[in-house]
Amino acid sequence: MKKALFLIVMGILSQAQTPDLISTNWYISGITLNNQSISTPVMDIPLGMSSFMASNTSNNYIFTSKYFNSAPVSITFIAGTNTFSKNGSGCTLAYYTGTNQVAVNSYDQKNCDMFENTPAGTIYSYQLVPNGTGKTLIITAPSGNKISYNSFILGTADIKTQKKTFKAYPNPVHESLTLEGIKKTLSIKIYDASGKLVSESRSTGEKIKLDTGYLPKGQYIIAIDTYETYAFIKE
């Protein structure tokens, strides 16, 4: 009985997040490869919209990750989890020749590779995190590489701010997580995989330790004012 109730609750939580995903217009904001974060380079043209489109089968969608080129991927949401499986993918092949050409084309290829370089059946996880008045969607591949989207378009000044990063270790973590390279008196929030706020504090210096011993095992996101979000795993 308890197991059945648990599965029902997890199904409800998953259904609650899926509408937020498919009803929101997303704009690519960053890619993390091998723990190195890359902010979205500015182009001469407006940033394209990434979105989910329902397929003709229950829980099946086409997610199109858009930067300069488009990377459509056919997916199936897995009930009761914040994951989806890849069914197939593709990518358009246009070449950008405007300002910031090298950075844009390199980033564009990474956007395509995030979904193209995995076989059918690959399981991706996703997280929705509050970001000011909007939301941030983070999709994680089995390799640990991530691609992030905001529900709003950053202006030039915002993009510069978004480049701020900090060090965090160890990851995975057990009892405490050390943060380095942040300013004093900034808001530090930790969200779980469902987007629920589980901790809130303020920085007291450029190097601090966060108690993580009380957190259940799972994936979490740290959000610090004016810095890029950081994902970690509690074991």
RODO-2510 file (C-alpha; in nm, 4 decimals, decimal comma):
residues 235
     n   res          X          Y          Z
     1     m     0,0000     0,0000     0,0000
     2     k     0,2809     0,2414     0,0929
     3     k     0,4663     0,1584    -0,2290
     4     a     0,1552     0,2213    -0,4369
     5     l     0,0944     0,5537    -0,2597
     6     f     0,4571     0,6554    -0,3203
     7     l     0,4267     0,5816    -0,6927
     8     i     0,1037     0,7829    -0,7137
     9     v     0,2656     1,0827    -0,5398
    10     m     0,5728     1,0651    -0,7656
    11     g     0,3463     1,0496    -1,0695
    12     i     0,1605     1,3598    -0,9553
    13     l     0,4885     1,5488    -0,8983
    14     s     0,6106     1,4534    -1,2455
    15     q     0,2829     1,5622    -1,4064
    16     a     0,3069     1,8947    -1,2206
    17     q     0,6488     1,9688    -1,3713
    18     t     0,5791     1,8540    -1,7273
    19     p     0,3236     2,1306    -1,8046
    20     d     0,5799     2,3900    -1,6928
    21     l     0,8257     2,2430    -1,9414
    22     i     0,5996     2,2239    -2,2438
    23     s     0,4127     2,5515    -2,1915
    24     t     0,7272     2,7648    -2,1518
    25     n     0,9390     2,9243    -2,4232
    26     w     1,3045     2,8483    -2,3435
    27     y     1,6205     3,0342    -2,4479
    28     i     1,9586     2,8623    -2,4294
    29     s     2,1763     3,0254    -2,1619
    30     g     2,4752     2,7996    -2,1005
    31     i     2,6508     2,4686    -2,1600
    32     t     2,8701     2,2816    -1,9126
    33     l     3,1228     2,0341    -2,0530
    34     n     3,3603     1,8444    -1,8232
    35     n     3,2688     2,0848    -1,5382
    36     q     3,3626     2,3885    -1,7509
    37     s     3,0779     2,6384    -1,7959
    38     i     3,0342     2,8232    -2,1259
    39     s     2,7934     3,1163    -2,1483
    40     t     2,5889     3,1698    -2,4642
    41     p     2,7862     3,3921    -2,7092
    42     v     2,6097     3,6990    -2,8437
    43     m     2,5035     3,6869    -3,2122
    44     d     2,4011     3,9543    -3,4626
    45     i     2,0560     3,7951    -3,4803
    46     p     1,7970     3,7396    -3,2072
    47     l     1,8342     3,4242    -3,0002
    48     g     1,5972     3,1548    -3,1210
    49     m     1,3314     2,9969    -2,9002
    50     s     1,3664     2,6373    -2,7769
    51     s     1,0417     2,4523    -2,7091
    52     f     0,8600     2,1230    -2,6543
    53     m     0,5981     2,0068    -2,9059
    54     a     0,3609     1,7195    -2,8343
    55     s     0,3877     1,4139    -3,0563
    56     n     0,1022     1,1820    -3,1480
    57     t     0,1840     0,9397    -2,8639
    58     s     0,1275     0,9907    -2,4914
    59     n     0,4365     1,1317    -2,3124
    60     n     0,6203     1,1683    -2,6461
    61     y     0,7465     1,5128    -2,7476
    62     i     0,9855     1,6823    -2,9852
    63     f     1,2205     1,9154    -2,7976
    64     t     1,3988     2,1600    -3,0263
    65     s     1,7118     2,3105    -2,8743
    66     k     1,7658     2,6321    -3,0688
    67     y     2,0739     2,8538    -3,0905
    68     f     2,1793     2,9513    -3,4445
    69     n     2,0985     2,6039    -3,5732
    70     s     1,8159     2,3846    -3,4451
    71     a     1,8702     2,0495    -3,2726
    72     p     1,5367     1,8633    -3,2577
    73     v     1,5279     1,5527    -3,0389
    74     s     1,2392     1,3061    -3,0033
    75     i     1,1875     1,2192    -2,6362
    76     t     0,9602     1,0204    -2,4067
    77     f     0,9017     1,1437    -2,0515
    78     i     0,9436     0,8678    -1,7923
    79     a     0,6488     0,8740    -1,5508
    80     g     0,7264     0,9380    -1,1851
    81     t     1,0726     1,0824    -1,2547
    82     n     1,2409     1,4011    -1,3754
    83     t     1,3875     1,2156    -1,6721
    84     f     1,3201     1,1447    -2,0375
    85     s     1,4583     0,8958    -2,2865
    86     k     1,5903     0,9923    -2,6287
    87     n     1,4258     0,8301    -2,9295
    88     g     1,6144     1,0076    -3,2072
    89     s     1,7724     1,3437    -3,2943
    90     g     1,9051     1,5671    -3,5707
    91     c     2,0575     1,9090    -3,6322
    92     t     2,0410     2,1703    -3,9088
    93     l     2,3691     2,2595    -4,0801
    94     a     2,3687     2,6366    -4,1429
    95     y     2,6990     2,8236    -4,0882
    96     y     2,7063     3,1545    -3,8999
    97     t     2,9262     3,4279    -4,0545
    98     g     2,8457     3,7303    -3,8378
    99     t     3,0130     3,8949    -3,5391
   100     n     3,1703     3,6536    -3,2887
   101     q     3,1805     3,3908    -3,5645
   102     v     3,4259     3,1407    -3,4110
   103     a     3,2647     3,1401    -3,0669
   104     v     2,9111     3,1158    -3,2097
   105     n     2,9860     2,8229    -3,4424
   106     s     3,1753     2,6374    -3,1706
   107     y     2,8898     2,6842    -2,9238
   108     d     2,6361     2,5899    -3,1916
   109     q     2,8158     2,2580    -3,2459
   110     k     2,8134     2,1874    -2,8729
   111     n     2,4375     2,2466    -2,8667
   112     c     2,3927     1,9851    -3,1404
   113     d     2,6411     1,7415    -2,9839
   114     m     2,4567     1,7433    -2,6507
   115     f     2,1778     1,5374    -2,8075
   116     e     2,3381     1,3998    -3,1257
   117     n     2,6322     1,2214    -2,9601
   118     t     2,4204     0,9740    -2,7634
   119     p     2,2358     0,6633    -2,8870
   120     a     1,8603     0,6103    -2,8851
   121     g     1,7422     0,5045    -2,5407
   122     t     1,9787     0,7399    -2,3556
   123     i     1,8229     0,8755    -2,0360
   124     y     1,8546     1,2494    -1,9657
   125     s     1,7516     1,4121    -1,6376
   126     y     1,6102     1,7615    -1,6039
   127     q     1,5587     2,0192    -1,3304
   128     l     1,3452     2,3333    -1,3093
   129     v     1,4932     2,6041    -1,0881
   130     p     1,3372     2,9424    -0,9996
   131     n     1,5427     3,2295    -1,1428
   132     g     1,4158     3,5697    -1,0328
   133     t     1,0692     3,6097    -1,1822
   134     g     1,1380     3,3326    -1,4351
   135     k     1,2696     2,9769    -1,4425
   136     t     1,5824     2,7924    -1,5546
   137     l     1,5670     2,4475    -1,7150
   138     i     1,8789     2,2316    -1,6763
   139     i     1,9098     1,9134    -1,8836
   140     t     2,1853     1,6696    -1,7838
   141     a     2,3303     1,3934    -2,0024
   142     p     2,4587     1,0642    -1,8534
   143     s     2,8148     1,2012    -1,8948
   144     g     2,7333     1,4828    -1,6508
   145     n     2,7425     1,7465    -1,9259
   146     k     2,4604     1,9984    -1,8954
   147     i     2,2699     2,2462    -2,1090
   148     s     2,0671     2,5274    -1,9528
   149     y     1,7765     2,7398    -2,0750
   150     n     1,6095     3,0453    -1,9245
   151     s     1,2431     3,1355    -1,9623
   152     f     1,3587     3,4856    -2,0606
   153     i     1,6199     3,6390    -2,2916
   154     l     1,9229     3,7950    -2,1262
   155     g     2,0314     4,1418    -2,2332
   156     t     2,3987     4,2203    -2,3039
   157     a     2,4586     4,3438    -1,9487
   158     d     2,2921     4,0325    -1,8071
   159     i     2,5094     3,8057    -2,0208
   160     k     2,8217     3,9652    -1,8787
   161     t     2,6892     3,9139    -1,5271
   162     q     2,5965     3,5559    -1,6074
   163     k     2,9621     3,4739    -1,6790
   164     k     3,0510     3,4895    -1,3081
   165     t     3,1332     3,1457    -1,1734
   166     f     3,2569     3,0005    -0,8454
   167     k     3,4352     2,6839    -0,7396
   168     a     3,2502     2,4148    -0,5456
   169     y     3,3904     2,0884    -0,4100
   170     p     3,3728     1,7987    -0,3508
   171     n     3,1096     1,6797    -0,5975
   172     p     2,9535     1,4347    -0,5173
   173     v     2,9358     1,5586    -0,1589
   174     h     2,8666     1,3980     0,1792
   175     e     2,8813     1,6234     0,4877
   176     s     2,9810     1,9673     0,3564
   177     l     3,0307     2,1563     0,0308
   178     t     3,3037     2,4208     0,0017
   179     l     3,2388     2,7295    -0,2121
   180     e     3,5221     2,9578    -0,3286
   181     g     3,5302     3,2832    -0,5217
   182     i     3,2039     3,4475    -0,4128
   183     k     3,1370     3,7893    -0,2649
   184     k     3,0148     3,8541     0,0880
   185     t     2,6494     3,8915     0,1938
   186     l     2,5029     3,7271    -0,1169
   187     s     2,1907     3,5112    -0,1027
   188     i     2,2693     3,1384    -0,1352
   189     k     1,9789     2,9069    -0,2116
   190     i     1,9731     2,5302    -0,2589
   191     y     1,6946     2,3646    -0,4595
   192     d     1,6184     1,9951    -0,4945
   193     a     1,5464     1,8192    -0,8247
   194     s     1,1788     1,9207    -0,8143
   195     g     1,2679     2,2916    -0,7827
   196     k     1,1751     2,3081    -0,4120
   197     l     1,3825     2,5467    -0,1981
   198     v     1,5496     2,3376     0,0736
   199     s     1,8037     2,5834     0,2164
   200     e     1,8694     2,9584     0,2204
   201     s     2,1615     3,1471     0,3731
   202     r     2,4006     3,4353     0,3039
   203     s     2,7703     3,4264     0,2181
   204     t     3,0086     3,5405     0,4926
   205     g     3,3278     3,5514     0,2862
   206     e     3,4964     3,4450    -0,0362
   207     k     3,5346     3,0881     0,0911
   208     i     3,2591     2,9192     0,2896
   209     k     3,1354     2,5720     0,3803
   210     l     2,7739     2,4665     0,3446
   211     d     2,6369     2,1896     0,5641
   212     t     2,4940     1,9190     0,3384
   213     g     2,4850     1,6323     0,5872
   214     y     2,1106     1,6739     0,6462
   215     l     2,0178     1,6570     0,2767
   216     p     1,8700     1,3315     0,1411
   217     k     2,0636     1,1650    -0,1414
   218     g     1,9918     1,3171    -0,4808
   219     q     2,0640     1,6056    -0,7191
   220     y     2,0608     1,9699    -0,6071
   221     i     2,1170     2,3168    -0,7514
   222     i     2,2913     2,6103    -0,5810
   223     a     2,1709     2,9556    -0,6869
   224     i     2,3769     3,2603    -0,5801
   225     d     2,2901     3,6184    -0,6726
   226     t     2,4733     3,7307    -0,9940
   227     y     2,6470     3,3915    -1,0388
   228     e     2,5759     3,0946    -1,2636
   229     t     2,3859     2,8110    -1,0988
   230     y     2,5800     2,5020    -0,9913
   231     a     2,4543     2,1428    -0,9790
   232     f     2,5834     1,8882    -0,7273
   233     i     2,5025     1,5387    -0,6081
   234     k     2,4529     1,4377    -0,2441
   235     e     2,5582     1,0793    -0,1710
***
